[in-house]
Amino acid sequence: MRGEVTLHTDAVVTAPFALAVIAEATGSRVVGARTADAHVPLYSGPTSARVEIAGFGDSVPITVDVRDERGIDEARAAAQALGLELAAYAGWEVVAAF
């Protein structure tokens, strides 16, 4: 049963840039760059981060969806860790929506 949670950020950046920052902050890589399924695998497990943009041309902060194939508890734990890493690495303000 897959779990998914959302992180809200204060970063007003493009999705490709946000994915690159997530990859650098976590020591991972972007998979499927320039596709609708672009994501960053997280923590050597069945966990990944995907970036959502509100709409074409909108200048609003991005959100990050953290998915884990094992369940919601694992997704929450991964999201909390990712939020801390993004705050430390990129200086983003990150708020969990769970």
C-alpha positions in Angstrom: 0.0 0.0 0.0 1.8 3.1 -1.2 2.0 6.2 0.9 2.3 9.8 -0.3 2.7 13.0 1.6 3.3 16.6 0.6 5.9 19.2 1.6 5.3 22.9 1.0 8.3 25.1 0.3 9.0 28.8 0.0 11.1 28.1 -3.2 9.8 29.8 -6.4 11.9 27.8 -8.9 11.3 25.6 -11.9 10.5 21.9 -11.5 13.8 20.8 -13.1 15.8 23.1 -10.8 13.9 21.9 -7.8 14.6 18.2 -8.7 18.3 19.0 -9.2 18.4 20.6 -5.8 16.7 17.6 -4.2 19.1 15.3 -5.9 22.2 17.2 -4.8 20.9 17.6 -1.2 20.3 13.8 -0.9 23.2 12.6 -2.9 20.9 11.0 -5.5 20.0 11.7 -9.1 17.1 12.8 -11.3 15.4 10.0 -13.1 13.3 10.7 -16.2 14.4 14.3 -16.5 12.3 16.4 -18.9 9.4 13.9 -18.6 6.1 14.0 -16.8 7.4 11.2 -14.5 10.6 13.0 -13.4 11.6 12.1 -9.9 14.5 11.6 -7.4 14.9 8.2 -5.8 15.5 8.7 -2.0 17.3 6.8 0.6 18.1 3.6 -1.3 14.6 2.3 -0.9 11.2 2.4 -2.7 10.9 6.1 -1.9 10.9 9.0 -4.4 10.3 12.8 -4.5 8.3 14.5 -7.3 7.8 18.2 -7.7 4.5 19.9 -8.4 4.0 23.3 -9.9 0.6 25.0 -9.4 0.1 25.9 -13.1 1.9 26.9 -16.2 3.5 30.3 -15.8 2.5 30.6 -12.1 5.0 32.2 -9.8 4.2 30.3 -6.6 6.3 28.1 -4.4 6.7 24.5 -5.4 5.4 21.5 -3.5 7.2 18.2 -3.2 5.4 14.9 -3.1 7.2 12.1 -1.3 6.0 8.6 -2.2 7.0 5.4 -0.5 5.8 2.0 -1.8 5.8 0.6 1.7 3.2 2.9 3.2 2.3 6.2 4.7 4.5 5.9 7.8 7.6 5.4 5.7 6.6 8.3 3.4 6.2 10.6 6.4 9.6 9.6 7.8 11.3 10.2 4.4 9.5 13.6 4.0 10.6 14.7 7.4 14.2 13.8 6.5 14.0 15.5 3.1 12.6 18.6 4.6 15.5 18.9 7.0 18.0 18.3 4.2 16.4 20.9 1.9 16.4 23.4 4.8 20.1 22.8 5.5 21.3 22.4 1.9 19.3 25.0 0.1 17.9 27.2 2.8 14.4 26.5 1.8 11.6 26.8 4.4 9.8 23.5 4.3 6.5 22.7 6.0 5.0 19.2 6.1 1.3 18.9 5.1 0.5 15.9 7.3 
